[in-house]
Amino acid sequence: MSITATHLTRASGLAAVAAGVLFLGVQINHPQLDAEFVTTTEWSVRQSLKILMAGLSLAGITGMYLRQVKQSGAPGLIGYLIFAAGYLIMMSVEVVGLVVLPAVAHTSTGYVNDVLAAATGGHPNGDIGLMQPLTLVAGLTYMLGGLVFGIALFRANVLARWAAAVLAAGTISSILIPFLPQINERLFAVPTGVALIGLGYSLWRSQRTVAVGILSQAAGSPLDPAGTR
C-alpha cells in the first residue's frame, strides 16, 4: 500500500481516538500520588501509557490542523503550536516521572512528593528547581493551546463542532483544579478525552469519505485509447 496524505491523515485520526481512550483510561482508579506509589509497577505502567497518550495526541492534533489549515487561518496555527508545545512538555514531564522519580524516591522522598504536588496543581513545600516552572508551562500551554485550537476548529467547521467546543471548554476548565479541591481532579480529563475521540473519529471519517470518492471517480473515469485519462 502506497503512503498518501489521505492515509496519513486517517492514521492521525485513529491516533487521536487512541489518545482519548488512553487519557480516559489512565484516570480510572488512579491511586493517590506519593513517593511510595512511584516505586510500584502500576506507576511505571501508567506513566508509560501517559507518554504514549501524549505522543498519539500530538500526532492527532497535527492531522486535525493539516486537514483544515486553510479554514482555520492564523488562530488555527497559533492554537496548534501552543497545544503541540503543551503535549511535548507534558511528554517530557511524564518521562521524568517514569525514569527519574522512582530512582530517587527512597533517598529524596520529600523532593518526589513536592514534584508530584506541583504536577497536580498543588504547592510544593521545598525547592524542586526547574521542575516547578516546567510543570507550570506544561499546564499553561495545555490549557491555552487547547482553548485557542478548539475555537479555531469550531470556527473552521470541518470536523465535529461539538467535539471542538468540548475540547476548548475541557482544557481551559483545568484552571479550576486548584480552586476546587473537593472535586476529584481526574474528572477534568474526561471532556478532553471525549473531545479527542470525537475529533479523531470525525477526521478519520472525513478522510475515508474523500478516499472513497477518489476511488469511485477513478473507477468511473473513461480511458483514452492510449490507456491514460
C-alpha positions as CSV (number, residue, x, y, z in Angstrom):
1,M,0.0,0.0,0.0
2,S,1.4,3.4,-1.0
3,I,1.6,6.1,1.6
4,T,-0.5,9.1,0.8
5,A,-1.6,12.3,2.6
6,T,-5.1,10.7,3.0
7,H,-3.7,7.6,4.6
8,L,-1.5,9.7,7.0
9,T,-4.5,11.9,7.9
10,R,-6.7,8.9,8.6
11,A,-4.0,7.4,10.7
12,S,-3.7,10.6,12.7
13,G,-7.5,10.5,13.3
14,L,-7.1,7.0,14.8
15,A,-4.1,8.2,16.8
16,A,-6.4,10.9,18.3
17,V,-9.1,8.3,19.1
18,A,-6.5,6.1,20.8
19,A,-5.1,9.1,22.8
20,G,-8.6,10.0,24.0
21,V,-9.2,6.4,25.2
22,L,-5.9,6.3,27.0
23,F,-6.4,9.7,28.5
24,L,-9.7,8.4,30.0
25,G,-8.3,5.0,30.9
26,V,-5.4,6.2,32.9
27,Q,-7.7,8.2,35.2
28,I,-9.7,5.1,36.3
29,N,-9.0,4.1,39.9
30,H,-5.8,6.3,39.9
31,P,-4.2,5.9,43.4
32,Q,-3.1,8.8,45.5
33,L,0.2,10.2,44.2
34,D,3.1,9.9,46.7
35,A,6.7,8.7,46.8
36,E,5.6,5.1,47.8
37,F,3.4,4.7,44.7
38,V,6.2,6.0,42.4
39,T,8.2,2.8,43.1
40,T,5.4,0.4,42.1
41,T,4.9,-1.4,38.8
42,E,1.5,0.2,38.4
43,W,3.2,3.6,38.4
44,S,5.5,2.5,35.6
45,V,2.6,1.2,33.5
46,R,0.5,4.3,34.0
47,Q,3.4,6.6,33.2
48,S,4.2,4.6,30.0
49,L,0.6,4.9,28.9
50,K,0.7,8.7,29.6
51,I,3.8,9.1,27.5
52,L,2.1,7.1,24.7
53,M,-1.0,9.2,25.1
54,A,0.9,12.4,24.7
55,G,2.7,11.2,21.6
56,L,-0.6,10.0,20.0
57,S,-2.3,13.3,20.9
58,L,0.5,15.2,19.2
59,A,0.0,13.1,16.0
60,G,-3.7,13.5,16.2
61,I,-3.8,17.3,16.5
62,T,-1.2,17.6,13.8
63,G,-3.6,15.7,11.4
64,M,-6.5,17.9,12.6
65,Y,-4.6,21.1,11.8
66,L,-3.4,20.0,8.4
67,R,-6.9,18.8,7.5
68,Q,-8.2,22.4,7.9
69,V,-5.1,24.6,7.6
70,K,-6.8,27.0,5.2
71,Q,-10.1,27.2,7.0
72,S,-8.6,27.7,10.5
73,G,-6.2,30.5,9.5
74,A,-3.8,32.2,11.9
75,P,-5.8,31.2,15.0
76,G,-5.5,27.6,14.0
77,L,-1.8,27.9,13.5
78,I,-1.3,29.7,16.9
79,G,-3.5,27.3,18.7
80,Y,-1.8,24.3,17.2
81,L,1.7,25.5,18.0
82,I,0.8,26.2,21.6
83,F,-1.1,23.0,22.1
84,A,1.6,20.9,20.4
85,A,4.2,22.6,22.7
86,G,2.0,21.6,25.7
87,Y,1.9,18.0,24.7
88,L,5.7,17.9,24.1
89,I,6.3,19.4,27.5
90,M,3.8,17.1,29.1
91,M,5.6,14.1,27.5
92,S,8.9,15.3,28.9
93,V,7.4,15.7,32.4
94,E,5.9,12.2,32.2
95,V,9.3,10.8,31.0
96,V,10.9,12.4,34.1
97,G,8.2,10.7,36.2
98,L,8.9,7.4,34.7
99,V,12.7,7.2,34.7
100,V,13.9,9.7,37.4
101,L,11.4,9.9,40.2
102,P,11.5,6.1,41.0
103,A,15.3,6.2,41.2
104,V,15.3,8.9,43.9
105,A,12.0,8.0,45.7
106,H,13.8,6.3,48.6
107,T,16.7,8.8,49.0
108,S,14.8,12.0,48.3
109,T,11.2,11.3,49.4
110,G,10.4,14.9,50.1
111,Y,11.5,16.0,46.7
112,V,9.5,13.4,44.9
113,N,6.4,14.3,46.9
114,D,6.9,18.0,46.1
115,V,7.3,17.3,42.4
116,L,4.1,15.3,42.5
117,A,2.3,18.1,44.3
118,A,3.4,20.6,41.7
119,A,2.4,18.4,38.8
120,T,-1.2,18.1,40.2
121,G,-1.7,21.8,40.8
122,G,-0.6,21.8,44.4
123,H,2.1,23.8,46.3
124,P,5.4,22.0,47.0
125,N,6.9,22.5,50.5
126,G,10.5,22.6,49.3
127,D,12.6,23.7,46.3
128,I,12.2,21.4,43.3
129,G,14.3,23.6,40.9
130,L,13.2,23.9,37.3
131,M,10.6,21.2,37.7
132,Q,8.3,24.0,39.1
133,P,8.3,26.3,36.1
134,L,8.3,23.3,33.7
135,T,5.1,21.9,35.2
136,L,3.6,25.4,35.2
137,V,4.4,25.9,31.5
138,A,3.1,22.5,30.7
139,G,-0.3,23.4,32.3
140,L,-0.5,26.8,30.7
141,T,0.3,25.6,27.2
142,Y,-2.1,22.7,27.5
143,M,-5.0,25.0,28.7
144,L,-4.3,28.0,26.4
145,G,-3.4,25.8,23.4
146,G,-6.5,23.6,23.8
147,L,-8.7,26.7,24.1
148,V,-7.4,28.5,21.1
149,F,-7.1,25.3,19.0
150,G,-10.6,24.2,19.9
151,I,-12.1,27.6,19.0
152,A,-10.2,27.5,15.7
153,L,-11.5,24.0,14.9
154,F,-15.1,25.1,15.8
155,R,-14.9,28.2,13.5
156,A,-13.4,26.2,10.7
157,N,-16.4,23.9,10.7
158,V,-14.6,21.0,9.1
159,L,-14.6,18.4,11.9
160,A,-17.3,17.8,14.5
161,R,-18.0,21.2,16.0
162,W,-19.4,19.7,19.3
163,A,-16.1,18.0,19.9
164,A,-14.2,21.2,19.1
165,A,-16.3,23.0,21.7
166,V,-15.8,20.3,24.3
167,L,-12.0,20.5,23.6
168,A,-11.9,24.2,24.2
169,A,-14.1,24.1,27.3
170,G,-12.5,20.9,28.7
171,T,-8.9,22.1,28.5
172,I,-9.4,25.6,29.9
173,S,-11.6,24.2,32.8
174,S,-8.4,22.6,34.2
175,I,-7.6,26.1,35.6
176,L,-10.2,25.4,38.2
177,I,-8.4,22.4,39.8
178,P,-6.6,24.4,42.5
179,F,-9.8,26.2,43.4
180,L,-12.0,23.1,43.7
181,P,-10.1,20.7,45.9
182,Q,-13.3,18.9,46.9
183,I,-13.7,17.7,43.3
184,N,-11.6,14.8,42.0
185,E,-9.1,16.4,39.6
186,R,-9.2,13.3,37.4
187,L,-12.7,14.3,36.3
188,F,-11.3,17.3,34.4
189,A,-9.6,14.9,32.0
190,V,-13.0,13.5,30.8
191,P,-14.0,16.3,28.5
192,T,-10.6,16.4,26.7
193,G,-10.6,12.6,26.3
194,V,-14.1,12.7,24.8
195,A,-13.2,15.6,22.6
196,L,-10.1,13.8,21.2
197,I,-12.2,10.7,20.5
198,G,-14.9,12.8,18.7
199,L,-12.4,14.8,16.7
200,G,-10.3,11.8,15.8
201,Y,-13.3,9.9,14.6
202,S,-14.5,12.9,12.6
203,L,-11.1,13.3,11.0
204,W,-10.9,9.6,10.1
205,R,-14.4,9.5,8.7
206,S,-13.9,12.7,6.6
207,Q,-10.8,11.3,5.0
208,R,-12.5,7.9,4.5
209,T,-15.2,9.7,2.6
210,V,-12.6,11.6,0.5
211,A,-10.7,8.3,-0.3
212,V,-14.0,6.5,-1.3
213,G,-14.9,9.5,-3.6
214,I,-11.5,9.4,-5.3
215,L,-11.7,5.7,-5.9
216,S,-15.2,6.0,-7.3
217,Q,-14.2,8.8,-9.6
218,A,-11.2,6.8,-10.8
219,A,-13.3,3.7,-11.5
220,G,-15.8,5.7,-13.4
221,S,-13.4,7.8,-15.5
222,P,-13.1,6.8,-19.1
223,L,-9.7,6.0,-20.5
224,D,-8.4,7.2,-23.9
225,P,-7.1,4.6,-26.4
226,A,-3.6,5.0,-25.0
227,G,-4.7,3.9,-21.6
228,T,-4.4,7.4,-20.0
229,R,-7.1,9.7,-18.7
